Amino acid sequence: MIVQPQDDHPLVEAATLTADQLALVQEIYDEAFPEDLRVPFDDLLVDRVLVRLDPQGRPEGLAVVRALGGTGWTFLRYYAVGARGGGTGSAMLEQLAARLSREGGSLLVWDVEDPDEPGLGPDHVLEHQRRIRFYERNAGELLPVAEYRPPHDGGLEGHAPPMRLMCRTLGAWVRPPVADIVRGAYQHRYGLAGDDPVVLRTLEASALP
């Protein structure tokens, strides 16, 4: 059974959804990400999962987020919509940014696949470029960070392809220094201390203090 939302396209907590709605959310997740980038769906629910519903209560997209310690920043783990090209992705991102800002958040941080990764085929290069352009059209900033290779936990342990780091400031906040964002993402998202060789390699390769 699908629950009817009161607003036209509300952004709701996954914990409020029915089993049928969650099954549709999982379909969106499975279709949006290749198997080597997916953790088991139930593992997502340990984080905060926000879902956009259409006027009939059917899920249109999901955002999986995690607070970055006590920084006031939020890490966007997964972001996907069921149908591209209709403006749903941009609208949901605006809703997410507004929600986090109202809650006192100052920065949204996420990583994306690097289109310059060696060995990528043309289709993958274009897909990675398309994803970056989407975020840039929606106030996202591609940070000047090189050699960013975050380790992945859960079902992706040991999977560490090169990534790019992006962010979006919330409300009237000013973006923090890039080096602080790098350290914050590594520490609070991936559990790496500031003196970890992985962190130091990224800072050195990016010429960051």
N, C-alpha and C positions, 0 to 999 in steps of 0.2 A: 504493500500500500504506500502511495506517495502522499506526503504531507503538503498541504497547500500553504505557501508562505503568505504573510500579510502584505509585504512590500513586493513590488514588481520583480526585482532582481536582488534579493538580500544576500549578504555575505554572512554565513552562519557557521557556528562551531560544529565540527563533525560529530561531536558527542550528542548533539540534539537530533541527528538524523535517524531514520528508520533503517532496518537491515536492507530493505530494497534500495533505498537511496545510496547507502554505502556501497552496495554492489555496483551501482552505476558509477560511483566515484572511482572504484577500483578499475572499472573498464577504461575510464579516461586515463588513469595513471598508467595502466599496462600498455595502452596504445601510444602514449606519448613518449615513453622512454624505452630504449632497447634493453634487452635482458641484462646486459653487462653493467648497466647503470641503475638498475632497480634493486631495492631491498624488498623483502617480503612486505606486502601491503600492511599487515597487522603491525609491523615494526614502525610504520609511519605514525601510528596512533599514539605512540609514547610522546610524540611532539604535539604541538598545537596545529591542528588541521582546520583550515577555513575553506568553506565551500560556497560557491556562488550558485544560486538556484534560479531557474527561469520562472515565469509566472505560474506554471503548472506544478512547480515544486521539484522539477527534475534537475539534477546537478549539471552545471555548465562548465565548471572548472574547479580546480583545487589549488591551494597554496599551503605548503607545509613549512612552518616557521619555528625558530628556536631562539630564545633570548640568549644574547652573548654576555653571560655573567651579569655584573652590575653596571655595565657600560651605558645602558639605555638604548643599545643597538639590538637589532634583530637580524638573524641570519635566515635567508630564504633557501630552504633545502631543495624543495621541488615546487615547480610552477607549471601548470598545464591546463589547457582548455580542450573541450571536446570537439569544437569546430573552429577552424581558423578563418580569418579574413572577414569576420562579421563585426569586429570591434569588441568582442567579449574579453579578449586578453587584456586590452588596454583599459577597459572599464573596470575589470576586476582588480587590476594593479592599482588604479586610482582608489578603489574602495579599500584595498589593503593598506595603502599608504595613509589614507585618512583615518582608518581605524587605529593604526599604530600610533599616529600622531596624537589622536585624542587620548590615547592611553599613556602619553608622556614620552613616547619613543622619539629619538632624534635621527636615527640612521637605519636604513635597510641595506644589508650587504648580501651578496651572493656571488657564486662563481659559475662560469660558463665554459664550455669546451673551447679549446684554443683552435681556431681555424688554421694556424700555422704549425700544428702538430705534424711532425715528419711522418710520411707514409699515408696520409689521408687521401682518399679518392676524391675526385671533383665534387661528387654529390654531397659528401660529408663536409667538405670545405664550404660549400654554398649554404648548407644547413646551419653550420656554426656561425657563419657571417650573418645569415638572416636573423638568428636568435639575438646576436649582439645588436643589430640594427633595431630590432623591435624594442629592446630595453632602452636604447639611446633615444628613440622617438618618444619614450615615456619617462623622460627625465633621468634615466640611468646614465651613469658616467663610467666609462671604461678606464680603469686606473692604470697608470704607467708602471706596471709590476711585471717583472720577468721571473722565470724559473719558479712559478707558483705551482707547487705539486702537493696538494693536501692529501694526506692519507685518508682513506675511506673506511668507515667502521661497519659493523654489522655484516650483512651478506656481501659487502664489497671490500672486505678486508684484503689488503695487498694490491688493490686496484688503484693506481696513482698516476693517471695520465697527466700531461701538462694542462693547466687550466688558466683562465684569465679571471681577474677579480673585478667586480663591478659594485657600485653603490648608488644609493639615492638618498639625499637628505630629506628629512621630514619636517613639515611646517616651516618655521623661520630659522631653523638651525643651520649653522655653517658647517661644511664638511671638515672633519678632523684631518690632521696630517696623514698622508698615505701610509707612512711607516706605522702609525698607531693602528690603522685599520688592518694592516697585514698582521701585526702582532695579535690584535684582538681576535681576528678570524682564526688564526692558528691556535691560540690559547683556548678560547671559549667554545669554538666549534669542534676542534680536533684534538684538544688536550695537549698541545705542544708548548713547552715553556719558551720564553724569549731567547734562551741560549741554546735551544735545540739546533743541531746542524742544519736541519731542513729550513728552519726559520732564518737562520743566519745566511744560508745560501741565497734565499729569495731576496733578503735585504741587500746583500752585496751585489747580486746580479742586477738589481734595480737601482743601485747607487743611492740607497736610502740610509739615513742615519740610524 
